[in-house]
Structure formats: structure tokens, C-alpha cells
């Protein structure tokens, strides 16, 4: 994504009110979808994160585990195990 497309998204988002349906559904304006590359995705998805009383949306992509390189999977597992060890160390000291 280029800086121009990011700025276009920021300007649009900061100046556009997006209605929310009774079911909680929102529709991203076409300009935002295009700028984020969502129109080109086969199954567009967004990650949603609550931050400081607001919502942060980020484009996401799903891929089958079989398509992820083994080295990447091993790295993720190792990082997860280190994080779990750190959590339990801190929890044991509490």
C-alpha cells in the first residue's frame, strides 16, 4: 500500500460517518475497500482490535496451514512457547 492510498483512507475515514445496522453490520465505502486492496481479495477479511476505547481494523488474509512454510510454523510455535513460559513465570510470582 502506498503512502497516498493510506492518506486517502485516513482522510476518508476521518471525515465519513459510517452507519451501523441493528445487527451491528458496517459497510466500508468503495474507496476504502479499493485503497486497502479488499476488492481484489478472493475472500476479503479484516482483523478487528479494540484500542483505547476505539476500533482498529486491518486487512487480513487467510491461508491454509499447508501453504505456510515449515520454518515459519516452527518459529511461531517457539515464540508461543516462550510467551507461555513467561506468562507462567509471572503468574507464579504473583
C-alpha positions in Angstrom: 0.0 0.0 0.0 1.4 3.4 -0.9 1.5 6.5 1.3 -1.0 8.2 -1.0 -3.5 5.4 -0.6 -3.0 5.4 3.2 -3.6 9.1 3.3 -6.7 8.7 1.2 -8.1 6.1 3.6 -7.3 8.2 6.6 -8.9 11.3 5.1 -12.0 9.3 4.1 -12.3 7.6 7.5 -11.8 10.7 9.5 -14.4 12.6 7.5 -17.0 10.0 6.9 -19.7 8.7 9.2 -20.4 5.0 8.6 -23.9 3.8 9.7 -24.2 0.6 11.8 -27.2 -1.7 11.2 -29.3 -3.1 14.0 -27.3 -6.3 13.6 -24.0 -4.4 14.0 -23.0 -4.6 10.4 -20.9 -1.8 8.8 -20.2 -1.3 5.1 -16.8 0.1 4.2 -17.0 2.7 1.4 -15.7 1.5 -2.0 -12.8 3.9 -1.8 -11.6 2.4 1.4 -12.0 -1.2 0.1 -10.0 -0.3 -3.1 -7.3 1.5 -1.1 -6.9 -1.5 1.2 -6.9 -4.0 -1.7 -10.0 -5.7 -0.4 -11.8 -5.6 -3.7 -9.0 -7.8 -5.3 -9.1 -10.4 -2.5 -11.0 -13.7 -3.1 -12.3 -13.7 0.5 -11.7 -10.3 2.0 -11.3 -10.3 5.7 -10.4 -7.7 8.4 -8.9 -8.1 11.8 -10.7 -6.1 14.5 -8.9 -4.9 17.6 -10.3 -2.7 20.4 -7.8 0.0 21.2 -8.2 2.8 23.7 -11.9 2.9 23.5 -12.0 2.7 19.7 -11.9 0.1 17.0 -8.9 -0.7 14.8 -9.5 -2.6 11.5 -6.7 -4.1 9.5 -6.8 -6.1 6.2 -6.2 -9.8 6.8 -5.6 -12.9 4.7 -6.4 -16.5 5.4 -4.3 -19.2 4.0 -4.3 -23.0 4.5 -1.7 -24.2 7.1 -0.3 -26.5 4.4 0.8 -23.4 2.5 2.7 -21.9 5.4 6.5 -22.8 5.3 7.5 -25.2 8.0 10.2 -22.8 9.2 7.5 -20.1 9.8 5.3 -22.6 11.7 8.3 -23.7 13.9 9.1 -20.0 14.6 5.5 -19.3 15.6 5.4 -22.3 17.9 8.7 -21.3 19.5 7.5 -17.8 20.1 4.2 -19.0 21.5 6.1 -21.4 23.9 8.4 -18.6 25.1 5.3 -16.4 25.7 3.6 -19.2 27.7 6.7 -19.8 29.8 7.0 -16.0 30.5 3.3 -15.9 31.5 3.5 -18.8 33.9 6.7 -17.4 35.4 5.0 -14.1 36.1 1.8 -15.9 37.3 3.8 -18.0 39.8 5.4 -14.9 41.3 2.0 -13.2 41.8 
